[in-house]
Structure formats: C-alpha cells, structure tokens
Amino acid sequence: EVRVKDNTLDLTKREFDLLQYLLENKNIVINRETLLEHIWGYDFSGETNAVDVYIRYLRAKIEEPFGLKFIHTVRGVGYVIKDE
C-alpha cells in the first residue's frame, strides 16, 4: 500500500515495483538498464523509454497532486530518490 499525506494511492504492480526498488536504493542513482533488468526482467524486449514512461506515471500519481518532488532525474544517467 502506498500512502501520501493520508491518501491511499492506486498503483499498478509495475509502478509499485519501480517505486519500491527506488526506495530500497534511496540516494543511489539507478540507471535505466538496471531498472529494466530488475523491474521488467532479463527477457524484456521493449523500448528503453519504458522506464521514463513509468517514472512519469509515478510523478503524475504521487508528486503532482501533492506538490511533492522526490523522484529526481540525473540527466544521462537515471533516477534517484533522495533523503530530503
């Protein structure tokens, strides 16, 4: 279950898995290839922009409605959730 400011959010399994992996690796920049490997599996044969799409979904569900910013893009590298 994901809660933000006393609101329960509905996430897909993939969104939840991505968020959980980023949180488990807080303050570590994770590149797209590593995220694809861990979240989509070794046999994933789609486009690498799948990570970017799902990050956008998470931002739309978690950050934008609540005025938060905690998923950070490290340009040319990947994504990180930082302790603020």
TORKOL-4160 file (C-alpha; in steps of 0.2 Angstrom, whole numbers, padded with zeros to 4 digits, m for minus):
84
<pt num="1" X="0000" Y="0000" Z="0000"/>
<pt num="2" X="0006" Y="0017" Z="m0004"/>
<pt num="3" X="0000" Y="0032" Z="0006"/>
<pt num="4" X="0004" Y="0051" Z="0003"/>
<pt num="5" X="m0002" Y="0063" Z="0015"/>
<pt num="6" X="m0016" Y="0051" Z="0022"/>
<pt num="7" X="m0021" Y="0047" Z="0004"/>
<pt num="8" X="m0020" Y="0029" Z="m0002"/>
<pt num="9" X="m0014" Y="0028" Z="m0020"/>
<pt num="10" X="m0019" Y="0015" Z="m0033"/>
<pt num="11" X="m0003" Y="0009" Z="m0042"/>
<pt num="12" X="m0001" Y="m0004" Z="m0054"/>
<pt num="13" X="0011" Y="m0019" Z="m0050"/>
<pt num="14" X="0024" Y="m0012" Z="m0061"/>
<pt num="15" X="0023" Y="0006" Z="m0054"/>
<pt num="16" X="0023" Y="m0001" Z="m0036"/>
<pt num="17" X="0039" Y="m0012" Z="m0040"/>
<pt num="18" X="0048" Y="0003" Z="m0048"/>
<pt num="19" X="0044" Y="0014" Z="m0033"/>
<pt num="20" X="0049" Y="0000" Z="m0021"/>
<pt num="21" X="0066" Y="m0003" Z="m0030"/>
<pt num="22" X="0070" Y="0016" Z="m0030"/>
<pt num="23" X="0065" Y="0017" Z="m0011"/>
<pt num="24" X="0076" Y="0002" Z="m0007"/>
<pt num="25" X="0090" Y="0011" Z="m0016"/>
<pt num="26" X="0087" Y="0028" Z="m0009"/>
<pt num="27" X="0101" Y="0041" Z="m0013"/>
<pt num="28" X="0109" Y="0029" Z="m0026"/>
<pt num="29" X="0107" Y="0034" Z="m0044"/>
<pt num="30" X="0100" Y="0019" Z="m0054"/>
<pt num="31" X="0102" Y="0019" Z="m0072"/>
<pt num="32" X="0088" Y="0014" Z="m0084"/>
<pt num="33" X="0096" Y="m0003" Z="m0089"/>
<pt num="34" X="0097" Y="m0008" Z="m0071"/>
<pt num="35" X="0079" Y="m0003" Z="m0068"/>
<pt num="36" X="0074" Y="m0013" Z="m0084"/>
<pt num="37" X="0083" Y="m0028" Z="m0078"/>
<pt num="38" X="0076" Y="m0028" Z="m0060"/>
<pt num="39" X="0058" Y="m0022" Z="m0064"/>
<pt num="40" X="0054" Y="m0029" Z="m0081"/>
<pt num="41" X="0066" Y="m0044" Z="m0081"/>
<pt num="42" X="0080" Y="m0050" Z="m0091"/>
<pt num="43" X="0069" Y="m0055" Z="m0106"/>
<pt num="44" X="0061" Y="m0038" Z="m0108"/>
<pt num="45" X="0062" Y="m0034" Z="m0126"/>
<pt num="46" X="0053" Y="m0017" Z="m0127"/>
<pt num="47" X="0060" Y="0000" Z="m0129"/>
<pt num="48" X="0071" Y="0008" Z="m0115"/>
<pt num="49" X="0059" Y="0023" Z="m0113"/>
<pt num="50" X="0048" Y="0011" Z="m0103"/>
<pt num="51" X="0057" Y="0017" Z="m0088"/>
<pt num="52" X="0054" Y="0035" Z="m0092"/>
<pt num="53" X="0035" Y="0032" Z="m0095"/>
<pt num="54" X="0033" Y="0023" Z="m0078"/>
<pt num="55" X="0043" Y="0037" Z="m0069"/>
<pt num="56" X="0031" Y="0049" Z="m0077"/>
<pt num="57" X="0016" Y="0039" Z="m0071"/>
<pt num="58" X="0023" Y="0039" Z="m0054"/>
<pt num="59" X="0026" Y="0058" Z="m0054"/>
<pt num="60" X="0008" Y="0060" Z="m0060"/>
<pt num="61" X="0001" Y="0050" Z="m0046"/>
<pt num="62" X="0012" Y="0054" Z="m0032"/>
<pt num="63" X="0021" Y="0071" Z="m0035"/>
<pt num="64" X="0010" Y="0082" Z="m0045"/>
<pt num="65" X="m0007" Y="0080" Z="m0035"/>
<pt num="66" X="0003" Y="0083" Z="m0018"/>
<pt num="67" X="0015" Y="0096" Z="m0024"/>
<pt num="68" X="0030" Y="0085" Z="m0020"/>
<pt num="69" X="0046" Y="0082" Z="m0029"/>
<pt num="70" X="0056" Y="0067" Z="m0023"/>
<pt num="71" X="0060" Y="0057" Z="m0039"/>
<pt num="72" X="0075" Y="0066" Z="m0046"/>
<pt num="73" X="0081" Y="0063" Z="m0064"/>
<pt num="74" X="0100" Y="0063" Z="m0066"/>
<pt num="75" X="0102" Y="0068" Z="m0084"/>
<pt num="76" X="0110" Y="0055" Z="m0095"/>
<pt num="77" X="0112" Y="0043" Z="m0080"/>
<pt num="78" X="0095" Y="0038" Z="m0072"/>
<pt num="79" X="0084" Y="0041" Z="m0057"/>
<pt num="80" X="0086" Y="0043" Z="m0038"/>
<pt num="81" X="0075" Y="0046" Z="m0023"/>
<pt num="82" X="0085" Y="0057" Z="m0011"/>
<pt num="83" X="0083" Y="0060" Z="0008"/>
<pt num="84" X="0076" Y="0077" Z="0009"/>
